[in-house]
């Protein structure tokens, strides 16, 4: 185990004292994955952010997020997490790296594990989805994307896939079963809204996410989850207000807060028995302040461990 990352306060070795770092096993054998294990991969890649003309640095995030996950208390007695380390992209071949993650995710899901990926840029979405598709070729995959952006740009021929093309790529392969929560009008051009409509991408604007509107938000989430076989949740950290998530590729002055309204619908998603995969993307430690963004990303992942 990497003693520089999985560290925390040790109050005792009995189960009631345990924190996350005491339940993590760093391994490289997928045969050891058991049903309902949480299985972690780091996607230490921001080649897609670079291609999308964003602020690079997200490739440094996975280990920082791990460090901020380590000291959370274990709530459920049967909690277990396997850490398979980081995937990197040292040759600028993003497509090869995405396929590498997809292959590993498929192995996890075929063994009954629950997939967690720590980004890295949001180019991980297409990779994570591809792994789910490899594992479940005949199932209907639903995706909830908590994000300020649609990420539905058509790849440019001379550039290729990027952090902004994932949902366009997914839509080319199958009917769209996606719900995008937190979309900002000031972060997407009319062309991107038009593309979303043409691709049948359902969305909830950031302006609609307030407590009194939760019944409508719940209804939209339930409508998606009931129509699919398995569910994948991806969270782009640039959806949050810059005061709580300053360390991202594209900071949002009017982004979301993790207030009561947010946590209500977020936990509603996590409680779905169809949820098999979760990732957090676009944490950029180079621009973070006191590791606020990494801590928030770690906290959002940890919420799944308590359901």
TANORDA-V180792 format. One record per pair of residues at least 12 apart in sequence whose ideal C-beta (glycine too) atoms are under 6 Angstrom apart, sorted by the first residue. I is the first residue (numbers start at 0). GAP is how many residues later the second one is. If there is no record, write none. Layout:
i=<I I>
gap=<GAP GAP>
//
This chain:
i=<0 4 4 4 5 5 5 6 7 7 7 14 17 18 18 19 19 19 20 22 22 22 22 23 23 24 25 26 29 32 32 32 34 36 36 36 37 37 37 38 38 38 38 39 39 40 40 40 41 41 41 42 42 42 42 42 42 43 43 43 43 44 44 44 44 45 45 45 46 46 46 47 47 47 47 47 48 48 48 50 50 51 51 51 53 54 56 56 57 57 57 57 59 60 60 61 61 63 63 64 64 64 64 67 67 67 68 71 74 78 86 86 97 100 101 101 101 101 104 105 105 105 108 109 113 114 115 116 118 120 121 121 121 121 121 122 123 123 124 124 125 125 127 128 131 131 135 138 138 139 139 140 141 141 141 141 142 142 143 143 143 144 144 145 145 145 145 146 146 146 147 147 147 147 147 147 148 149 149 149 150 150 150 151 151 151 151 152 153 170 175 175 175 176 177 178 178 179 180 181 181 181 182 182 183 209 210 213 216 217 224 224 229 229 230 230 230 231 232 232 233 234 234 235 235 236 236 236 236 237 237 237 238 238 239 239 240 240 244 244 245 246 246 246 246 246 246 247 247 248 248 269 269 269 270 277 279 282>
gap=<25 58 61 62 15 18 64 63 13 62 63 62 56 52 54 49 50 52 49 51 56 57 58 57 59 57 57 55 77 75 78 80 77 43 45 76 43 76 78 43 69 74 76 43 76 43 63 76 20 44 76 44 58 74 76 77 81 15 18 42 44 14 44 52 75 12 13 75 42 45 47 46 73 75 114 115 72 114 200 108 111 110 111 112 195 194 227 229 62 63 224 226 225 222 224 24 56 221 230 53 229 232 233 226 227 230 229 230 231 226 13 14 29 26 25 28 29 32 26 25 28 29 26 25 162 162 162 162 162 42 29 41 114 159 160 40 155 157 41 109 40 43 151 41 100 145 94 90 91 88 89 89 35 82 86 89 35 89 35 89 125 35 89 35 36 89 93 35 89 92 34 36 39 90 91 104 38 38 42 46 13 15 16 15 16 43 44 12 14 28 23 24 25 51 23 23 45 23 23 24 57 74 20 22 22 51 50 50 48 50 47 49 44 46 41 43 44 45 36 45 45 45 65 45 46 45 46 56 60 12 14 44 16 17 15 16 14 16 48 51 43 36 37 38 40 41 46 34 36 33 35 33 34 37 36 26 17 14>
//
